[in-house]
Amino acid sequence: MKVTLKVNVGFDSEFLLMSKELEASFITGKCIAEVLKGLENTMNEYIKSMEQYNHKVVCVKERDGAFALGKVYKVTNGTITGDNGIDYCGIKSLEDLNDKLIAQFIEFKGEA
C-alpha cells in the first residue's frame, strides 16, 4: 500500500504569486523514522531551491531612475527596494539581479 503526503507551500508578493505542491510518497510498513526522514529531505530540498540573495550591492549603471549611481542598496531575502519605492523580488544571485533589472550592480565590499 502506498501513502501520499502532500504539502502546499505558497509565496505571494507584489511581483510574484507562486504555489508549489510537494508530494512525497512512502510505502506503508516502513518505520515512522524512515517516513519522517523522507519528508524532512523533501522539505529541505524545496527550501534550498527557494533560497534568496542577501547582500549589499552598489549601483554601477543607472538607466531608469529607480536606482542611483554609486548608492548602496541592501538585498534582503531576494528583495531590493528602488528609490521609487517599488520592491523587486525573487532575486537569487547578483547575476540574477543584473538580468532582471535595467540598472546594474556589483557587490558592496565595504567602506573605501
Secondary structure by P-SEA (a helix, b strand, c coil): cbbbbbbbbbbbcccbbbbbbbbbbbbccccaaaaaaaaaaaaaaaaaaabbbbbbbbbcccccccccccbbbbbccccccccccccccccccaaaaaaacccccccccccc
